[in-house]
């Protein structure tokens, strides 16, 4: 954990209809908490929300929060957009073990907004690991490469890639 930061032992999640990864994580740890956010869902998937799951007391879910490059959470904003810094402040966290996001295309602008201030200040990122689902539809390689190099400049390195072949075939016509 970087010096001067409180250890939050937490995971932030962009959600999906299933929560097998989160359930497995909670089952294999004693103190980790999972913080989930999705403006389209009512809660964690069946693996975590099922009545027989004994670790759900270590989960936190907020429906009307979406991670974004800027704060926009006024009364008429839908969905409510929050920067990672704002969400961490709301939760009293200064460090996240794993940041797991699925933002349906908004991940490029959001991650740039998250990492650029830390690069500029020469500070370490406020999270240890990043899991991100990339939606590269309509992205030019040059744009993607510049974004990827920005993440590398912040100290992030890829360790795994798993293409979603269903969507690759579904979007084949998009180029």
N, C-alpha and C positions, 0 to 999 in steps of 0.2 A: 504494500500500500504506500503510495507516495507520502512523503513526510508532510505533516501538518494537516492531514485530511482524516476525517473520521471514517472508520470502516463500517459500511452499511450492510454488508453481506446480503445484497439484494440483486434482483434481476428485474429489468424493465422489459415489458413485452408488448409488441404489436401483435394483436391476436388473430386467430383464425377459428374456425368452427370446431377444431379439435385441440386438445392440450396434452397430448401424450408426452412431449418433451418436458413440459413443466411438471407433470405428475411424476415422471421418472426422476427428475432433479430433486423434487421435494422428498420422494421416497428414499433417495440415497444420501440425504443430508439431514443434519439435526437442527440447524438454526437458520438456514437460508429462507428468505422471504421472497415471494414473487409478487411483483406489482404489475398488473395488466391494465392496458388502456385500449379501448376501441370504441369509436362512436357508432359503429354498426351492430355491435353485439350487446347482449344483456349480461354477459359474464363469461367466465372461463368455460372451455369445452367440457364435454361429459366426463373425461378422465379425471378432472379436478372437481367439477361441480356435483358429481354423483354423491348421493347420501352415504355410500359406503367408503368414500375416500377419507381417510383419517387425518390427512395433513392440510386440509383446506383452511385451518385456522392461521396458517402462515401465508395466506394469499390476500391480496388487496386488489380490488377491481373498481375502476371508474369508467363509466360509459361515455361521458361527454367530454373526453379529453383526447386530443390527437396531437402527437408530436409533430412539430413544424419548424420552419426556419425563423418564424417570428411569432410573437404573442398576438393573438386576436381572439379574446374571449369575453367580449362584451355581451350584453343581454341579447342582442339580435344576431350574434355570430353563431352559425351552425354549419359545420361542427366547431367546437371551441378549440382553438389552436394554441399550443403552448410550446415554448422552447424547452429543451432538455434542462437548462439552468432553472427555469421557472418550476418545472415539475419536481426537480430535485429539492429546490427550496421549500416547496409545499410539503414535501415528505420529510424534511429535516436531514437530507442526505448530502454528503459532500463527495461521495465516491460510490460507484456501482461496480460490482464484480463483472456482470455480463449485461451488456445492452443488446437486446434482441429486438429488431425492428422489421416490420412489414408495412410499408407506407404506400403501397400501390402506385409507385412512380414519384412520390414526393421525397423519397430517400435521398436523391441526389442533392437537391437544394438544402434539405434538412441537415444532412451530414456535413455539407460544406459549411453551413452556418454554425454547426457544433464545433468542428475542428479548427477552423481558420483563426478564431481568437486565441486558442491555445498555441498554435504555431507562431502567431505574431508575438505573443508574450513569452515564448520559449518555455512554456509550462507543460507538464504532463497532462494527458487527457483525463477526464473525471471518471473513466471506466477502464476496466482491465481487459475485457474482451468484447468484440463486436460480432454479432451474428446478424446478417442483413439479407433479406430477400430482395434481389434486384429485379426491377422491371425495366428492361432496356428497349422496349418498343419505341420506335421512332427516334432513337438516339443515334447520332453519328459516332463513328469510332473515335474521332478526334476529341469530341466532347467527353466521351466515356473515359478515354485515356487520361485527359487532364484531371478529371475528377479522381480517378484511381491514383494518380501520382500525388494528388493532394493528401489522400488518406495515407499513402506511404510516407510522405513528408511528416505527418503527424505521428509516425511510428507504428502504424498498423501494417500487418503483413497477412496475405491470404494463407490459410492452412488447409482449406477444403473447398471444393466446388461441386455442386450437384445440380446439373441441369434438369429442369422440369420438362421432360420430353412431351408431355401432353400439351403444354402451352407452346412449345417450340413448333410442334406440328399444327396446332390450332392457328398460330400466327404466321405460318409459313408464307402466306401471300403478302405479309407486311414488309418483307425484305429484311 
